[in-house]
Amino acid sequence: MCNRAERGDTQKVLNLFKAKRGARFNEGPLQIHPAQPGTVIRVENGERVLEQMTWGFPLIQKSKKTGKPLKPKPVNNARFDKLHTYFWKWAAEKPENRCLIPTARYCEACGEPGCMTETWLSVKDQPIFAWAGLWANSDEWGSVFTGVMTDNAPDLIDIHDRSPVIIDPEDWDFWLTAPLEELYRFDRPYPADRLRVEHTTTPWFQRRASPSAPTDLLI
């Protein structure tokens, strides 16, 4: 699942998506991680706006030992085939709760456990592409978003069996406005030959500075 990505340059994103800065926009870090700030494009009053939100819908579970609520965990990825279920349907079926996540590239961990390295993927003909997303307001973290995932292309299964749902520019408005039942045509692998794959020797865990770093989830 994707839990590390880089957003595009702000001005380039505004120009590309023909959007304006929203009331909740602040310049955040270039690289985003679960439970940390990221940026999304959503529709407000008929216009596309760029806003900053926390990456991951908060999932609250209870301690088996005490029965008390535990610290929320960020559900940063939503499986497309689960959008009809209770956890997601209330947001997925409402166009106003859908968004596009401007992304320059995203990262997966590759290699053997304990020595995994970063592998970055991007779209060859789109320096900044749109990752399909959902957003909502939460009591725990304010405005939050999650990225929708689908099956990966067969040629890329060795990297991960799932990948972000990439929406090409001609379909941006469709994702943001169409009924949920009409969106399932996007639940398919993105063509491998349209993706650029960059294997690196950068250790996957180097940015996890402490044991308290967030744990990502996919539902």
C-alpha angles and dihedrals in degrees: 000000000000115000101149127056144148122235121216128256108288099235092045089051092050091050095044096049094035088234137144131222111272127220090260097053125121129157106261134179119303092232117056132204135182116287089018133097121287135159133248139181115230136163120256122175090345095308132102112244131187113224138172118236139162114269109240137039107250114250114197119199130177126242112254088214102047104015090229124129115270126219109287118260121214116246095204098170131049120199111231091222089057098052090101092058126097097260093058110016097082088061102030095055093054114077090205088064095054124094144171119240110215105223132179093185141334133218138226131187114245132184138039120331110272095026104050119150135200120269114188125204129194139164112264098217098034116063086190117027134184120250113198112246148169126221138190144163114259133192091225105049107006114233112014138177140195133199121237116232134201138175116302123239111272091243090059100044089107088067097045137324092234135048139181118280101249115205116203117223096257089060100045094100091045092057091048097047114021126100114266093247090060094053097071091091085078091059094097137095116278109239110271092216090063093057129083114217120202116187113197139184092230110126112245095221100048093100094050093092098177143013088258093068111128122271113225124221138196121203 
